[in-house]
Amino acid sequence: MEWLAVLFLFFFLCALLDAVLPHPRPSRLHRWVQSPIDRLIGRLRRRPCVEADPFDTLWLQTRLGHLAGEIRRIETTPRIYARAHRLKAAEAAYDDLLDEACRLAGVPGEADLERSEEKRWLEERELASRGWSW
């Protein structure tokens, strides 16, 4: 029974030393071999297909519809205080929601296009082709 206590004490001291002492850097050979192996494993590993939460999708569609109506209201009202500022803010929020909707729907991003009517139209068309409506 004493040997069990000695063995427990030995393992406890080993774990304590491992936690306290600094770990040496891996050798050059280990680093040289490890990076290609990590890249190969990254390529071979299947990426999990993340399904979008339907409530997030519904919220985005509802919010997009509300913002589209708000933009139409701002554009059609002839006399509104700070009209350009309100329109710019509403369009920026609409563009952000479109980007989020495209991410949820799996639409590849157009990195070369900056925010414009053309990008907005392309994103709306891609979302509509995937069954989104707002």
DSSP file with accessible surface (Angstrom, degrees, kcal/mol):
  #  RESIDUE AA STRUCTURE BP1 BP2  ACC     N-H-->O    O-->H-N    N-H-->O    O-->H-N    TCO  KAPPA ALPHA  PHI   PSI    X-CA   Y-CA   Z-CA
    1    1 A M     >        0   0  170      0, 0.0     4,-1.3     0, 0.0     3,-0.3   0.000 360.0 360.0 360.0 -30.0    0.0    0.0    0.0
    2    2 A E  H  >  +     0   0  166      1,-0.2     4,-2.2     2,-0.2     5,-0.2   0.849 360.0  58.6 -66.2 -35.2    2.9    2.3    0.6
    3    3 A W  H  > S+     0   0  177      1,-0.2     4,-2.5     2,-0.2    -1,-0.2   0.829 101.8  55.5 -64.9 -30.3    4.1    1.9   -3.0
    4    4 A L  H  > S+     0   0   84     -3,-0.3     4,-2.4     2,-0.2    -1,-0.2   0.913 108.2  47.1 -68.2 -40.5    0.7    3.3   -4.2
    5    5 A A  H  X S+     0   0   64     -4,-1.3     4,-2.5     2,-0.2    -2,-0.2   0.904 113.2  49.0 -66.0 -40.6    1.2    6.4   -2.1
    6    6 A V  H  X S+     0   0   97     -4,-2.2     4,-2.5     2,-0.2    -2,-0.2   0.916 111.7  49.2 -65.3 -41.8    4.8    6.8   -3.4
    7    7 A L  H  X S+     0   0   72     -4,-2.5     4,-2.4     2,-0.2     5,-0.2   0.921 111.7  48.6 -63.9 -42.1    3.6    6.3   -7.0
    8    8 A F  H  X S+     0   0  148     -4,-2.4     4,-2.3     2,-0.2    -2,-0.2   0.922 111.9  49.2 -62.8 -44.0    0.8    8.9   -6.5
    9    9 A L  H  X S+     0   0   98     -4,-2.5     4,-2.5     2,-0.2    -2,-0.2   0.908 110.3  52.0 -63.0 -40.0    3.3   11.4   -5.0
   10   10 A F  H  X S+     0   0  120     -4,-2.5     4,-2.3     1,-0.2    -2,-0.2   0.943 111.9  44.8 -62.1 -47.7    5.7   10.8   -7.9
   11   11 A F  H  X S+     0   0  123     -4,-2.4     4,-2.4     1,-0.2    -1,-0.2   0.882 112.0  52.9 -66.4 -36.3    3.0   11.5  -10.5
   12   12 A F  H  X S+     0   0  113     -4,-2.3     4,-2.3    -5,-0.2    -1,-0.2   0.935 110.6  46.6 -63.0 -45.1    1.8   14.5   -8.6
   13   13 A L  H  X S+     0   0   84     -4,-2.5     4,-2.7     2,-0.2    -2,-0.2   0.885 111.2  52.5 -66.5 -37.2    5.3   16.0   -8.5
   14   14 A C  H  X S+     0   0   56     -4,-2.3     4,-2.3     2,-0.2    -2,-0.2   0.927 111.0  46.6 -63.5 -43.3    5.8   15.3  -12.2
   15   15 A A  H  X S+     0   0   63     -4,-2.4     4,-1.8     2,-0.2    -2,-0.2   0.897 112.7  50.5 -65.6 -38.4    2.6   17.1  -13.1
   16   16 A L  H  X S+     0   0   87     -4,-2.3     4,-1.9     2,-0.2    -2,-0.2   0.932 111.5  47.2 -65.8 -44.0    3.5   20.0  -10.8
   17   17 A L  H  X S+     0   0  100     -4,-2.7     4,-2.8     1,-0.2    -2,-0.2   0.886 110.3  53.2 -64.8 -38.5    7.0   20.3  -12.4
   18   18 A D  H  < S+     0   0   99     -4,-2.3    -1,-0.2     1,-0.2    -2,-0.2   0.871 111.4  46.2 -64.5 -34.9    5.4   20.1  -15.9
   19   19 A A  H  < S+     0   0   83     -4,-1.8    -1,-0.2    -5,-0.2    -2,-0.2   0.834 120.0  39.0 -76.0 -30.8    3.1   23.0  -15.0
   20   20 A V  H  < S+     0   0  106     -4,-1.9    -2,-0.2    -5,-0.1    -3,-0.2   0.900 100.4  75.9 -89.4 -43.4    5.8   25.1  -13.5
   21   21 A L  S  < S-     0   0  100     -4,-2.8     2,-0.1    -5,-0.2     0, 0.0  -0.402  86.1-110.6 -74.8 144.1    8.8   24.6  -15.7
   22   22 A P        -     0   0  116      0, 0.0    -1,-0.1     0, 0.0    -2,-0.1  -0.429  30.0-120.7 -71.4 147.8    9.0   26.3  -19.2
   23   23 A H        -     0   0  134     -2,-0.1    -5,-0.0     1,-0.1     2,-0.0  -0.742  27.0-120.5 -89.5 134.8    8.7   24.1  -22.2
   24   24 A P        -     0   0  119      0, 0.0     3,-0.1     0, 0.0    -1,-0.1  -0.314  34.2 -95.1 -71.1 155.8   11.6   24.2  -24.6
   25   25 A R        -     0   0  182      1,-0.1     3,-0.1    -2,-0.0     2,-0.0  -0.408  46.7-101.6 -65.4 146.8   11.0   25.2  -28.3
   26   26 A P        -     0   0   62      0, 0.0    -1,-0.1     0, 0.0     5,-0.0  -0.335  45.9 -96.6 -66.8 154.0   10.5   22.4  -30.7
   27   27 A S     >  -     0   0   73      1,-0.1     4,-2.4    -3,-0.1     5,-0.2  -0.165  30.3-109.0 -67.5 164.8   13.5   21.4  -32.8
   28   28 A R  H  > S+     0   0  208      1,-0.2     4,-2.7     2,-0.2     5,-0.2   0.890 120.2  52.9 -61.9 -39.9   13.9   22.7  -36.3
   29   29 A L  H  > S+     0   0  118      2,-0.2     4,-2.4     1,-0.2     5,-0.3   0.932 108.9  49.0 -61.8 -43.7   13.2   19.3  -37.7
   30   30 A H  H  > S+     0   0   97      1,-0.2     4,-2.5     2,-0.2    -2,-0.2   0.928 114.3  45.0 -63.2 -44.2   10.0   19.1  -35.8
   31   31 A R  H  X S+     0   0   94     -4,-2.4     4,-1.6     2,-0.2    -1,-0.2   0.893 112.9  51.9 -66.6 -37.2    8.9   22.5  -36.9
   32   32 A W  H  < S+     0   0  185     -4,-2.7    -2,-0.2    -5,-0.2    -1,-0.2   0.896 117.2  37.9 -67.1 -38.3    9.9   21.8  -40.5
   33   33 A V  H  X S+     0   0   58     -4,-2.4     4,-1.4    -5,-0.2    -2,-0.2   0.865 112.0  58.6 -81.3 -33.7    7.9   18.5  -40.6
   34   34 A Q  H  X S+     0   0   68     -4,-2.5     4,-2.7    -5,-0.3     5,-0.2   0.883  97.6  57.2 -69.9 -38.9    4.9   19.8  -38.6
   35   35 A S  H  X S+     0   0   56     -4,-1.6     4,-2.2     1,-0.2    -1,-0.2   0.930 108.3  44.9 -66.0 -42.8    3.9   22.7  -40.8
   36   36 A P  H  > S+     0   0   57      0, 0.0     4,-2.5     0, 0.0    -1,-0.2   0.906 113.8  51.8 -65.8 -32.9    3.4   20.6  -44.0
   37   37 A I  H  X S+     0   0   72     -4,-1.4     4,-2.7     2,-0.2     5,-0.2   0.928 109.1  49.6 -67.1 -42.0    1.5   18.0  -42.0
   38   38 A D  H  X S+     0   0   85     -4,-2.7     4,-2.3     1,-0.2    -1,-0.2   0.908 111.8  48.8 -62.6 -41.4   -0.8   20.6  -40.5
   39   39 A R  H  X S+     0   0  142     -4,-2.2     4,-2.0    -5,-0.2    -2,-0.2   0.917 111.7  49.2 -64.3 -41.1   -1.5   22.0  -44.0
   40   40 A L  H  X S+     0   0   94     -4,-2.5     4,-2.2     2,-0.2    -2,-0.2   0.931 111.7  48.2 -64.8 -42.9   -2.2   18.5  -45.4
   41   41 A I  H  X S+     0   0   74     -4,-2.7     4,-2.1     1,-0.2    -1,-0.2   0.907 109.7  53.9 -64.0 -39.2   -4.6   17.8  -42.5
   42   42 A G  H  < S+     0   0   24     -4,-2.3    -1,-0.2    -5,-0.2    -2,-0.2   0.880 111.1  45.7 -62.8 -36.8   -6.3   21.1  -43.0
   43   43 A R  H  < S+     0   0  188     -4,-2.0    -1,-0.2     1,-0.2    -2,-0.2   0.863 116.2  44.4 -73.3 -36.9   -6.9   20.3  -46.7
   44   44 A L  H  < S+     0   0  131     -4,-2.2    -2,-0.2    -5,-0.2     2,-0.2   0.751  91.4  96.6 -80.5 -24.4   -8.1   16.8  -46.0
   45   45 A R  S  < S-     0   0  159     -4,-2.1     2,-0.3    -5,-0.2    -4,-0.0  -0.448  79.5-121.3 -69.8 133.7  -10.4   17.7  -43.1
   46   46 A R        -     0   0  222     -2,-0.2    -1,-0.1     1,-0.1    -2,-0.1  -0.593  22.1-126.9 -76.4 131.9  -14.0   18.1  -44.1
   47   47 A R        -     0   0  180     -2,-0.3     2,-0.2     1,-0.1    -1,-0.1  -0.637  28.2-114.3 -77.2 132.1  -15.4   21.5  -43.3
   48   48 A P        -     0   0  112      0, 0.0     2,-0.8     0, 0.0    -1,-0.1  -0.469  22.5-128.5 -69.3 135.2  -18.6   21.3  -41.3
   49   49 A C        -     0   0  108     -2,-0.2     2,-0.6    -3,-0.0    -3,-0.0  -0.768  23.9-151.0 -85.3 110.1  -21.6   22.6  -43.2
   50   50 A V        -     0   0  128     -2,-0.8     2,-0.4     1,-0.0    -3,-0.0  -0.740   5.0-144.2 -89.2 120.5  -23.2   25.0  -40.8
   51   51 A E        -     0   0  161     -2,-0.6     2,-0.2     1,-0.1    53,-0.0  -0.670  21.2-117.6 -82.0 136.5  -26.9   25.3  -41.3
   52   52 A A        -     0   0   36     -2,-0.4    -1,-0.1    52,-0.2    52,-0.0  -0.487  29.5-108.0 -73.5 143.1  -28.4   28.8  -40.7
   53   53 A D     >  -     0   0   72     -2,-0.2     4,-2.1     1,-0.2     3,-0.4  -0.557  22.4-140.1 -69.6 127.2  -30.8   29.2  -37.9
   54   54 A P  H  > S+     0   0   89      0, 0.0     4,-2.6     0, 0.0     5,-0.2   0.835 101.7  55.9 -62.7 -28.2  -34.3   29.7  -39.5
   55   55 A F  H  > S+     0   0  151      2,-0.2     4,-2.5     1,-0.2     5,-0.2   0.872 106.2  50.0 -72.4 -34.7  -35.2   32.3  -36.9
   56   56 A D  H  > S+     0   0   85     -3,-0.4     4,-2.6     2,-0.2    -1,-0.2   0.915 111.9  49.0 -64.1 -42.4  -32.1   34.3  -37.8
   57   57 A T  H  X S+     0   0   27     -4,-2.1     4,-2.6     2,-0.2    -2,-0.2   0.932 112.3  47.5 -62.0 -45.9  -33.1   34.1  -41.5
   58   58 A L  H  X S+     0   0   97     -4,-2.6     4,-2.5     1,-0.2     5,-0.2   0.917 111.6  50.4 -63.0 -41.6  -36.7   35.1  -40.7
   59   59 A W  H  X S+     0   0  151     -4,-2.5     4,-2.8     1,-0.2    -1,-0.2   0.923 111.3  48.7 -62.6 -44.6  -35.4   38.1  -38.6
   60   60 A L  H  X S+     0   0    4     -4,-2.6     4,-2.8     2,-0.2    -2,-0.2   0.911 111.5  49.1 -62.0 -42.8  -33.1   39.2  -41.4
   61   61 A Q  H  X S+     0   0   41     -4,-2.6     4,-2.2     2,-0.2    -2,-0.2   0.922 113.2  47.1 -63.6 -41.3  -35.9   39.0  -44.0
   62   62 A T  H  X S+     0   0   92     -4,-2.5     4,-2.3     1,-0.2    -2,-0.2   0.928 113.8  47.2 -65.2 -44.1  -38.3   40.9  -41.8
   63   63 A R  H  X S+     0   0   92     -4,-2.8     4,-2.6    -5,-0.2    -2,-0.2   0.889 110.4  52.5 -66.1 -39.9  -35.6   43.6  -41.1
   64   64 A L  H  X S+     0   0    0     -4,-2.8     4,-2.5     2,-0.2    -1,-0.2   0.916 110.1  49.0 -61.3 -42.8  -34.7   43.8  -44.8
   65   65 A G  H  X S+     0   0   24     -4,-2.2     4,-2.1     2,-0.2    -2,-0.2   0.907 111.3  49.4 -62.2 -41.5  -38.4   44.4  -45.6
   66   66 A H  H  X S+     0   0  108     -4,-2.3     4,-2.2     1,-0.2    -2,-0.2   0.934 113.1  45.8 -64.8 -44.8  -38.7   47.1  -42.9
   67   67 A L  H  X S+     0   0   10     -4,-2.6     4,-2.6     2,-0.2    -2,-0.2   0.875 110.0  54.1 -68.0 -36.0  -35.6   48.9  -44.1
   68   68 A A  H  X S+     0   0   13     -4,-2.5     4,-2.3     2,-0.2    -1,-0.2   0.923 110.8  46.8 -63.0 -41.2  -36.7   48.7  -47.8
   69   69 A G  H  X S+     0   0   26     -4,-2.1     4,-2.4     2,-0.2    -2,-0.2   0.894 111.0  52.0 -65.5 -38.4  -40.0   50.3  -46.8
   70   70 A E  H  X S+     0   0   55     -4,-2.2     4,-2.5     2,-0.2    -2,-0.2   0.911 109.5  49.2 -65.0 -40.7  -38.2   52.9  -44.8
   71   71 A I  H  X S+     0   0   18     -4,-2.6     4,-2.5     2,-0.2    -2,-0.2   0.926 111.6  49.2 -64.8 -42.9  -35.9   53.8  -47.7
   72   72 A R  H  X S+     0   0  152     -4,-2.3     4,-2.0     1,-0.2    -2,-0.2   0.911 111.1  50.6 -62.1 -40.5  -39.0   54.1  -50.0
   73   73 A R  H  X S+     0   0  102     -4,-2.4     4,-1.7     1,-0.2    -2,-0.2   0.925 111.2  47.4 -64.6 -42.3  -40.7   56.3  -47.5
   74   74 A I  H  < S+     0   0    2     -4,-2.5    -1,-0.2     1,-0.2    -2,-0.2   0.911 113.1  49.2 -65.4 -40.1  -37.7   58.6  -47.2
   75   75 A E  H  < S+     0   0   91     -4,-2.5    -1,-0.2     1,-0.2    -2,-0.2   0.844 115.3  42.7 -69.5 -32.4  -37.3   58.8  -51.0
   76   76 A T  H  < S+     0   0  106     -4,-2.0    -1,-0.2    -5,-0.2    -2,-0.2   0.699  89.6  92.8 -90.5 -19.7  -41.0   59.6  -51.6
   77   77 A T     <  -     0   0   42     -4,-1.7     3,-0.2    -5,-0.2     6,-0.0  -0.644  61.9-158.6 -76.5 120.6  -41.6   62.1  -48.9
   78   78 A P  S    S+     0   0  112      0, 0.0     2,-0.6     0, 0.0    -1,-0.2   0.900  78.7  36.6 -71.2 -38.8  -40.9   65.6  -50.4
   79   79 A R  S    S+     0   0  232      2,-0.0     2,-0.4     4,-0.0     0, 0.0  -0.892  72.8 144.4-120.8 103.5  -40.2   67.5  -47.2
   80   80 A I    >   -     0   0   33     -2,-0.6     3,-0.9    -3,-0.2     2,-0.2  -0.998  51.2-109.1-138.6 137.9  -38.3   65.6  -44.5
   81   81 A Y  T 3  S-     0   0  198     -2,-0.4     5,-0.1     1,-0.3    -2,-0.0  -0.477  99.7  -1.5 -68.8 132.6  -35.8   66.9  -42.1
   82   82 A A  T 3> S+     0   0   42     -2,-0.2     4,-2.5     3,-0.1    -1,-0.3   0.912  80.4 168.3  55.0  48.6  -32.2   65.7  -42.8
   83   83 A R  H <>  +     0   0   96     -3,-0.9     4,-2.6     1,-0.2     5,-0.2   0.912  69.9  48.2 -60.0 -47.0  -33.4   63.6  -45.8
   84   84 A A  H  > S+     0   0   79      1,-0.2     4,-2.5     2,-0.2    -1,-0.2   0.909 112.8  49.0 -63.5 -40.8  -29.9   62.9  -47.2
   85   85 A H  H  > S+     0   0  137      2,-0.2     4,-2.4     1,-0.2    -1,-0.2   0.925 113.2  46.3 -65.3 -45.0  -28.5   61.9  -43.9
   86   86 A R  H  X S+     0   0  105     -4,-2.5     4,-2.6     2,-0.2    -2,-0.2   0.904 113.4  49.4 -63.4 -42.0  -31.5   59.6  -43.1
   87   87 A L  H  X S+     0   0   37     -4,-2.6     4,-2.6    -5,-0.2     5,-0.2   0.927 111.4  48.9 -64.7 -41.9  -31.3   58.0  -46.6
   88   88 A K  H  X S+     0   0  159     -4,-2.5     4,-2.1    -5,-0.2    -2,-0.2   0.918 113.2  47.0 -64.3 -42.8  -27.6   57.4  -46.3
   89   89 A A  H  X S+     0   0   53     -4,-2.4     4,-2.3     2,-0.2    -1,-0.2   0.915 113.2  48.3 -66.4 -41.8  -28.0   55.8  -42.9
   90   90 A A  H  X S+     0   0   10     -4,-2.6     4,-2.4     1,-0.2    -2,-0.2   0.909 112.1  49.0 -66.8 -39.8  -30.9   53.6  -44.0
   91   91 A E  H  X S+     0   0   41     -4,-2.6     4,-2.6     2,-0.2    -1,-0.2   0.882 110.1  51.6 -67.9 -35.9  -29.0   52.5  -47.1
   92   92 A A  H  X S+     0   0   35     -4,-2.1     4,-2.3    -5,-0.2    -2,-0.2   0.925 111.7  46.6 -65.6 -42.1  -25.9   51.7  -45.0
   93   93 A A  H  X S+     0   0   37     -4,-2.3     4,-2.4     2,-0.2    -2,-0.2   0.912 112.3  50.8 -65.2 -39.6  -28.0   49.6  -42.6
   94   94 A Y  H  X S+     0   0   11     -4,-2.4     4,-2.4     1,-0.2    -2,-0.2   0.916 109.9  49.8 -63.4 -42.6  -29.7   47.9  -45.6
   95   95 A D  H  X S+     0   0   12     -4,-2.6     4,-2.3     2,-0.2    -1,-0.2   0.904 110.0  50.6 -63.9 -41.1  -26.3   47.1  -47.2
   96   96 A D  H  X S+     0   0   83     -4,-2.3     4,-2.2     1,-0.2    -1,-0.2   0.915 111.4  47.8 -63.1 -42.3  -25.0   45.6  -43.9
   97   97 A L  H  X S+     0   0   23     -4,-2.4     4,-2.6     2,-0.2    -2,-0.2   0.879 109.6  53.3 -67.0 -35.5  -28.1   43.4  -43.6
   98   98 A L  H  X S+     0   0    0     -4,-2.4     4,-2.5     2,-0.2    -2,-0.2   0.915 108.4  50.3 -63.7 -40.8  -27.7   42.3  -47.2
   99   99 A D  H  X S+     0   0   52     -4,-2.3     4,-2.0     2,-0.2    -2,-0.2   0.918 112.1  47.3 -62.0 -43.1  -24.1   41.3  -46.5
  100  100 A E  H  X S+     0   0   76     -4,-2.2     4,-2.4     2,-0.2    -2,-0.2   0.907 111.7  50.5 -65.3 -40.3  -25.2   39.3  -43.5
  101  101 A A  H  X S+     0   0    0     -4,-2.6     4,-2.4     1,-0.2    -2,-0.2   0.905 109.2  51.3 -65.1 -39.6  -28.0   37.7  -45.5
  102  102 A C  H  X>S+     0   0    8     -4,-2.5     5,-2.6     2,-0.2     4,-0.9   0.892 109.2  51.3 -64.9 -36.5  -25.6   36.7  -48.2
  103  103 A R  H ><5S+     0   0  155     -4,-2.0     3,-0.6     1,-0.2    -2,-0.2   0.935 112.2  46.0 -65.5 -42.8  -23.3   35.2  -45.6
  104  104 A L  H 3<5S+     0   0   33     -4,-2.4   -52,-0.2     1,-0.2    -2,-0.2   0.872 114.3  47.8 -66.9 -35.2  -26.2   33.1  -44.2
  105  105 A A  H 3<5S-     0   0   27     -4,-2.4    -1,-0.2    -5,-0.2    -2,-0.2   0.566 113.9-115.7 -83.9  -9.4  -27.4   32.0  -47.6
  106  106 A G  T <<5 +     0   0   52     -4,-0.9    -3,-0.2    -3,-0.6    -4,-0.1   0.747  55.9 160.5  82.4  23.7  -23.9   31.0  -48.7
  107  107 A V      < -     0   0   18     -5,-2.6    -1,-0.3    -6,-0.2     2,-0.1  -0.659  45.8-115.1 -78.9 127.6  -23.6   33.6  -51.5
  108  108 A P        -     0   0   90      0, 0.0     2,-0.1     0, 0.0    -1,-0.1  -0.425  36.7-112.7 -64.5 136.8  -19.9   34.1  -52.4
  109  109 A G        -     0   0   70     -2,-0.1     2,-1.1     1,-0.1     3,-0.2  -0.402  10.5-133.8 -75.1 145.1  -18.8   37.7  -51.5
  110  110 A E    >   +     0   0   84      1,-0.2     3,-0.6    -2,-0.1    -1,-0.1  -0.771  30.9 173.1 -94.7  88.9  -17.9   40.2  -54.1
  111  111 A A  T 3  S+     0   0  103     -2,-1.1    -1,-0.2     1,-0.2    -2,-0.0   0.808  72.3  57.0 -71.3 -28.3  -14.8   41.6  -52.5
  112  112 A D  T 3  S+     0   0  134     -3,-0.2     2,-0.5     2,-0.0    -1,-0.2   0.695  93.4  79.8 -79.8 -15.8  -13.8   43.7  -55.5
  113  113 A L    <   -     0   0   39     -3,-0.6     2,-0.2     6,-0.0     3,-0.1  -0.764  68.1-153.2 -93.3 132.1  -17.0   45.7  -55.5
  114  114 A E        -     0   0  162     -2,-0.5     5,-0.3     1,-0.1     2,-0.2  -0.462  48.0 -60.8 -91.8 173.7  -17.5   48.5  -53.0
  115  115 A R  S    S+     0   0  110     -2,-0.2     2,-0.3     4,-0.1    -1,-0.1  -0.335  83.3 126.1 -59.6 122.0  -20.9   49.6  -51.7
  116  116 A S  S  > S-     0   0   44     -2,-0.2     4,-2.2    -3,-0.1     5,-0.2  -0.955  75.1 -89.8-162.4 175.2  -22.9   50.7  -54.6
  117  117 A E  H  > S+     0   0  123     -2,-0.3     4,-2.6     1,-0.2     5,-0.2   0.872 123.7  55.9 -62.8 -36.4  -26.2   50.2  -56.4
  118  118 A E  H  > S+     0   0  118      2,-0.2     4,-2.4     1,-0.2    -1,-0.2   0.933 108.9  44.8 -64.9 -45.0  -24.6   47.6  -58.5
  119  119 A K  H  > S+     0   0   30     -5,-0.3     4,-2.6     2,-0.2     5,-0.2   0.925 113.6  51.0 -64.2 -42.8  -23.4   45.5  -55.5
  120  120 A R  H  X S+     0   0   24     -4,-2.2     4,-2.5     1,-0.2     5,-0.2   0.931 111.2  48.1 -60.6 -43.1  -26.8   45.9  -53.9
  121  121 A W  H  X S+     0   0  143     -4,-2.6     4,-2.4     1,-0.2    -1,-0.2   0.917 111.6  49.6 -65.9 -41.7  -28.6   44.8  -57.0
  122  122 A L  H  X S+     0   0   35     -4,-2.4     4,-2.5     2,-0.2    -1,-0.2   0.915 112.6  47.3 -63.2 -42.9  -26.3   41.7  -57.4
  123  123 A E  H  X S+     0   0   14     -4,-2.6     4,-2.5     2,-0.2     5,-0.2   0.916 112.0  49.5 -66.6 -41.6  -26.8   40.7  -53.8
  124  124 A E  H  X S+     0   0   55     -4,-2.5     4,-2.5    -5,-0.2    -2,-0.2   0.909 112.0  49.1 -62.9 -40.2  -30.6   41.1  -54.0
  125  125 A R  H  X S+     0   0  117     -4,-2.4     4,-2.2    -5,-0.2    -2,-0.2   0.922 111.5  48.6 -66.2 -42.2  -30.7   39.0  -57.2
  126  126 A E  H  X S+     0   0   62     -4,-2.5     4,-0.9     1,-0.2    -2,-0.2   0.909 113.2  47.4 -64.7 -41.5  -28.6   36.2  -55.6
  127  127 A L  H ><>S+     0   0    0     -4,-2.5     5,-2.5     1,-0.2     3,-0.5   0.908 111.3  50.8 -66.2 -40.7  -30.7   36.1  -52.5
  128  128 A A  H ><5S+     0   0   60     -4,-2.5     3,-1.5     1,-0.2    -2,-0.2   0.885 106.6  54.8 -65.0 -34.8  -33.9   36.1  -54.6
  129  129 A S  H 3<5S+     0   0   86     -4,-2.2    -1,-0.2     1,-0.3    -2,-0.2   0.756 106.0  53.4 -70.3 -20.5  -32.6   33.2  -56.7
  130  130 A R  T <<5S-     0   0  106     -4,-0.9    -1,-0.3    -3,-0.5    -2,-0.2   0.283 128.2 -97.0 -94.6   7.7  -32.0   31.3  -53.4
  131  131 A G  T < 5S+     0   0   62     -3,-1.5     2,-0.2     1,-0.3    -3,-0.2   0.548  74.8 144.0  94.7   6.9  -35.7   31.8  -52.4
  132  132 A W      < +     0   0   27     -5,-2.5     2,-0.3    -6,-0.1    -1,-0.3  -0.575  21.1 176.0 -78.8 143.0  -35.3   34.8  -50.1
  133  133 A S              0   0   86     -2,-0.2   -68,-0.1     0, 0.0    -5,-0.0  -0.995 360.0 360.0-144.5 147.6  -38.1   37.4  -50.1
  134  134 A W              0   0   91     -2,-0.3   -72,-0.1   -70,-0.1   -73,-0.1  -0.969 360.0 360.0-152.6 360.0  -38.7   40.5  -48.1
